[in-house]
Amino acid sequence: MNIHEIISLSILGMGLIYIGYMIWKKQMIWVLHYYHRSKLKAEDKMMYCKFMGIGSIICGIGCIQYPYLKYFVSYYLSVVIFWIMIIAGICCMIYSQIKYNKGIF
């Protein structure tokens, strides 16, 4: 493992966590592309932002933990946890899209 991998995944993870926080807590829905929020009702905005933000934060945590678990614990464990967290985050976002935006697009 080289230092570039650690730095790049940590920066990517921190960026995803920051974006997730801004969507979830600050409800800055404008960071999402328009077609991802085109059919969203005003009363569903809070829950939509919550699930989209949490999904992004889960993906960010998965990116940050990967190089450190790979270095300190085990390569295989880090890969499994990375993919579980990425898939869980994406599923959270897809759930929010389907439930509150009435479809993926």
Secondary structure, DSSP 8 states (H G I E B T S, - for coil): --HHHHHHHHHHHHHHHHHHHHHHTS--GGGS-GGGSTT--GGGHHHHHHHHHHHHHHHHHHHHHHHHHHHHT-HHHHHHHHHHHHHHHHHHHHHHHHHHSSS--
